[in-house]
Amino acid sequence: MLKGILADLRYVKRTPLTLMGLAGVLLLSIVAACATWIAPFPEDARGTTHIEAKFEPPSLSHLFGTDELGRDVFSRVIFGARISIVVGLFAIGLSLLIGVPLGVVAGYIGGRVDEVIMRITDVFLSFPPLLLAMAISVTLGPNLLNAMIAIAVAWWPWYTRILRAEAVSVRERAFVEAARAMGASPGRIILRHILPNCLAPLIVQASMDLGSIILTSAALSYLGLGAQPPTPEWGLMISTSRSFFLTHWWIVTFPGLAIFVAVLSFNLLGDGLREIMDPKVRRRMG
Amino acid sequence: MGVYSYIARRVMLSLIVLLGVSILTFLLTRVVPSKPEIRWVGPRATEEQIARAREELGLDKPLYVQYWKYITDFVRGNWGISIRTKQPVLRDILARLPASLELILASMILAVIVGLPLGILSAAKAGSTVDHLGRLLSIAGVALPSFWLGMILQLVFAKELGLLPLAERADMLVLLLNPLKHITGFYLFDSLVTGNFTVFVDALKHLVLPAVTLSTYPLGLCVRMTRASLLEVLGEDYIRTARAYGTREAKVLGKYALKNALGPVITVLALTFAYSLAATFLVESVFAWPGLGRYASEAIMTVDYPAIMGITILVAFTYIALNLLVDIVLALLDPRIRLG
């Protein structure tokens, strides 16, 4: 199965937009991993203030200028990449942890259990994800961990749906029947036969969702429900500097640009992967 | 299966989901918080207020009694008192709804006017540079943080170029000199029917930046769905037949393909309407737009629990109702749905 996915990746070369997305995601990962070495003023990301150097426009020493507390915006944006990636991965991981088992159970067992699980996903999908995440964040209390939990609670039903659809179609295939005839337990069939076949659509969806989740967590932080000061979270940076942006454009421009580039990269990559793994589309590309 | 039994089944399903939504919001309101009565009256409440809230919420009673009271209160329009405005939440929401609806409608119209032709063009020339640009735009539209885009537009068009107003729904002075008669609460509509053109032009100018900001998400989706749905239809046999008969490509596209491709586009747009209700939280707070969104973002900042929960339920109900409505309309129009 993994070999199949790797073979599919050959096609990435032929789609410029996917390549752009891949480059963006790689850049973001490198920046996040090496933030400590890239950022010229790593202490500013932790909240050290230099009030005497506030509102300095972009220059060679401060590429993105300084904010209302004299902190280097460039360094804070760099460290923001780390936060966004961690938030994205954590929220996706938690959603998968809830969504995947429920989807497999619903699809494989079917009947009453399937009906109940799918109605529950319907209920969660009746809320725009931002709204549900917001309501949960308010209930749990505003901090970054709760924001991640809130996003996961709003997101898991999508994975349940995908996994269920895949499990239903794989369940009837001959090799699953053969495994069952040979006396394989349901647990073994799910782990060895059903899950590996659901991997491709899951990877595609997860890479698209990483973008949306980064955007949602930035929006939550902007509303005051996610990261709290002085965390260098992109949405929060925009929120705390918004009273000054009309006179000092650089304070909000660069963190916003960072959100846009990050979300765009994940969306381009996910969208490209989806097209590549769809045999109908691939035939057209030759 | 007849169309009426299909509709009956969809209504039943929606009612079940509605019940589920009410249970979920009940859990978030009463069960998840450790001291719900404090959430309900705010952190600065007196002992007496807290005790009264506990009694009003019936927190000493068993859960099923609490849930029943929660539902009956809700149906009667008793959604609690806002901590911040001290007004009934439902009245607060209804007063601010027209401003938001005007903004959302404007953004949706914008999204369709720009997005539909772009999507069609993208599909008609699949694989070309135009198509790549269309796809880039559709993905970029969905990736833009609206609260940031709003600020950048303010910076460029209001502050630097001075072309459009910075924020609010209308100029205070203009409104003072030309009082607007409130009929629907939609400034554009009210000013037009009363012949108050000064306010109309002013309101229109104020609407441009927030509407553009709010439209990027539905615009991206509209391009994407139109393209995908049209490509799917273009691959079908009847299109090949039409082409084999020598029908002009414009007619194949515009008459035969588009008609069958619009269903999914309409569904997505209707659901985006409910999403926009949540997206206005961000956009309205940037543009000081006096609607539901700014009310919501202020409610969040002051932890105005009754207001937040009221809006949450309202948006979920809107979403379910729109979903049901679209399904019924499409079923009436397209026999494949109810038979399939």
Interface residues (C-beta under 8 A of the other chain):
Chain A: P16 L17 R119 I120 D122 V123 F124 S126 F127 P128 L130 L131 L132 M134 A135 I136 V138 T139 L140 G211 S212 L215 A218 A219 Y222 L223 G224 L225 G235 I238 R242 F245 L246 W249 V252 T253 P255 G256 I259 F260 V263 L264 N267 L268 D271 K280 R284
Chain B: L13 I16 V17 G20 V21 I23 L24 T25 L28 T29 V32 P33 R39 A126 G127 H132 R135 L136 I139 A140 V142 A143 L144 P145 F147 W148 L149 M151 I152 Q154 L155 K159 G235 A274 Y275 L277 A278 A279 F281 L282 S285 V286 S297 I300 M301 V303 Y305 I308 M309 I311 T312 V315 A316 Y319 I320 N323
